Every structure is written in structure tokens, then in C-alpha cells.
């Protein structure tokens, strides 16, 4: 005996409710920001980074002087902080406050852009290695191990010595393309865990291509640890750029980065302490905000919480 057919919907009746769609990526990002803002550590880190970003963006309006202008090579040479020059002047009679503000544009831009290059390359590399597995994974990871065995600072010094003066974009690419190795290992480890999950197996059984499975099913689930690690990557790049600029092999004048400003007062730190201490405090504040944001992200990046499960 067959079951009776479902009654047809009456004309003008409201349609039956559809099942709720899964939460979109924008919704997950909104929940993540909300959870970060609820935590005191995350809120302070966001406000601190927003302040740094505002100083970098509005540096032309906030800086009282041209950062490269030698105001008075005799009267204003190496002057301590005062009302006219809150951060003092350097040995070339340039205003240190203006150079620190403009240096924020260079240092933050290098850190963010180089980290973006590093995360993109490392994520793609680790995703392919972890998903393919076998000999492909072994070969790709041995290449990463070989690259990690080379001291990075010595490699950068050698490249800069052979190349000479590096413009901004090649310098950013050089930092980013020598930073992605740890990212690839992190993504590879996550991919090895996810590639045998039921939803990945189901997608393959339904005929989805490897590219679709990797980009639509595996990649969104490996971005959480990468996002948490990205703050440390930005901090590492900013510190490395400052170190190279301090050594005189970073971005060349007239570009003013925090490292080059510190180097301006390195010859006589005891007498010109303000030239080095203010950009040093800017670097310290930036790294503290990035580390605090990274810790807060690791605490709230529970995928089940962000998905509402």
C-alpha cells in the first residue's frame, strides 16, 4: 500500500521555510572580530595597531617638517627634545618626529606586504605538499628543510651585496620570498590532517577535481592557524627590515624607516639618545601590539565556535 501523496500547496499560501544556509565567510569574520573586541587584550591590540596605521596614513599631515629636510645644519644639529621638536633633531638637523612618522609608513608597509607574499607562497606550497602526499610531499619538504638550513640574515646580506641598491618592491619581494618556509610546514601539517576527513572524501567521491577540493574544502580550514601566525610573521619582517636598515643594507635614503632612523644616532647614543630611543620605542610598541593580537587570535580561533556549532 503506497503512502498518500503530500497535499499540494494552496494558492497564495506561504512557501515552506528553507533550511538555513551555512554561515558565509563574512559572517565568520564578523564573529571573529566581535570575539576579539570582547577580549581586553585583543581590544588594546586592535586600538594600538589602528593608531599606528593612522600615524602612517596621515604622516604628511601629522609631521611638522619634511623628514628629509636639513632645517639648520649649524643651529639645529643634534638638538634635544623641545617644544619645536618634540623628538629632537638628528646629527643632520632633521626633525626626528617627522622621520619616525614617515618611517612608520615604510616599516609597516614592508612588514604587511612582505608577510602577504610569504603567507601566499607558503600556504600554496604547503597545501599542495600536504594534499598530494607521498613522494611529492617528501621532495617538497626536503627542499624546505634545505632552505631553512641556510642562515637567513647571511643569505639576505649576500643577495644585497651582489645586487647593490634595492628599490622598495624588490626589497619587499626578497623579504617575503625568504620568509614562507615555516608557513608551508604549518599548512602542510594541517592539510595532512584534513585530507582524510569525511567531507573531503565525499567531495572526491562526487567527482570534484583536486583543485576544487584543495581550494573549496581544505584551504578554508587551514586559514585559521595561518591567520593566527600572520601577526608573528609581520612582526618578524618589521624587525628584520629594521635590522637590515640599521646595518645600512636596507632601503636607501631618502626613504626613512625606523631602522635607518636608529642608525642615524648609533654613532653617539649617549649624547644623542633621543635619535635612537623614539624609533626603538615605536618598533617595541608595534611588536607588542602584534604579539598581543596573535595571542588573542589563537584563543578565539576555535573553528567550532566561529561556525556557531
Secondary structure, DSSP 8 states (H G I E B T S, - for coil): ----------TT------------HHHHHHHHHHHHHHSHHHHHHHHHHHHHHHHHHTHHHH-SS-TT----TTTTTT----SS-TT-B-TTS-BHHHHHHHHHHHHHHHHHHHHHHHHHHHHHHHHHHHHH-HHHHHHHHHHHHHHHTS-HHHHHHHHHHHH-S--HHHHHHHHHTTT-HHHHHHHHHHHHHHTTSHHHHHHHHTT--HHHIIIIIIHHHHHHHHHHHHHHHHHHHHHHHHHHHHHT-SS-TT---HHHHHHHTGGGTTTSHHHHHHHHHHHHHHHHHHHHHHHHHHHH--HHHHTT-
